[in-house]
Amino acid sequence: MLAAAATYAVGHDRPTDAGATEFATTSPAVIATPAVTALAMSPDGRRIYLGGRTPPTVTVIDTASNTVTALIGVPQKPNGLAVSPDGAYVYVVSNNALSVITTASNTLTGVTIADYDSTLEAVAVSHDGTHLYIADGLRATVTIRDARTRAATATTPLGTGYDIVDAIALTGDGRRFFAVMPRQIAMLDAATATVTTRTAFEGPDSTIVVGADGRFVYAMGKPSSKVHVFDGSTGASVAVVQLNGIGNGLAISPSGRYMFVAIQPTSRDGSSGDIAVIDTTTRTVVGNLQPGLKVEHLAVTPDGHRLYAAPSEHDGGGVAVMDVRRYL
């Protein structure tokens, strides 16, 4: 199913919603960490989990003190992380392994080796915590696994040839999930893993987030000057937000009102980018944050008070902590 999309121009240097525009001027705190490959937040917002490349680790940050409390070794570099709804487990996907961390003890408690002709790229957890949805970054498939045994229960092919699945996200009600490929987004029934809608998209190397109420889904290639907006119920494309800059990371506020977009730096040394704040109702910029880092990975605490922003694995370590209570 292909649908025409409206296009909205967004200029982060000249916001169109002038009455609501605010610009952050204070420098955020930065937590020292190894280079970051993936980022996930616990459902209660008390912990941040970061994938690390050298050596392969998961770093645990306590958000009350913003300090590193554990470094957990994993078999391979984490490509994606997801936390169970009860916060008891962190699931880590890497090239050929699915690893499980028990959060009460911060220990690695299970590893499943996947097929050697696949690459586990991204993971999402069902709302009841019983199933994992895993995207393959080498083949265009999504595999559903039992979260307890880690055994595969279904595998759905989504494309052919050189297609891959970059990212995956569940809708707010947990009944559907979106799988992102370089040229399309597929919406699938979460219970049966069958495709219900296919919509054109511009990738590759994409990121996807779902609004809190599940009405809209936001996806962007990394890097890209466009954020695509999809209907969370039908999968249809409803809008394209045009950025005045190149974005490479997304997050949504818990209210669903605001979208945070990491913008690549335009300065000569390329050391620090911006984060554009977009009102999702008007699709206009209402703020501009300076994290002090060139960032890609973004996550907002469940209370909407803080935004955590980390660079890509190629741009060093560190996590900036930013006060975003003005965007509740």
Secondary structure by P-SEA (a helix, b strand, c coil): cbbbbbbbbbbcccccccccbbbbcbbbbbbbbcccccccccccccbbbbbbcccbbbbbbcccccccccccccccccccccccccccbbbbbcccbbbbbcccccccccccccccccccccccccccccbbbbbbccccccccccccccccccccccccccbbbccccccccccbbbbbcccbbbbbccccccccbbbbbbbccbbbbbcccccbbbbbcccccbbbbbccccccccbbbbbccccccccccccccbbbbbbccccccccbbbbbbbccccccccbbbbccccccbbbbcccccbbbbbcccccbbbbbbbbccccc
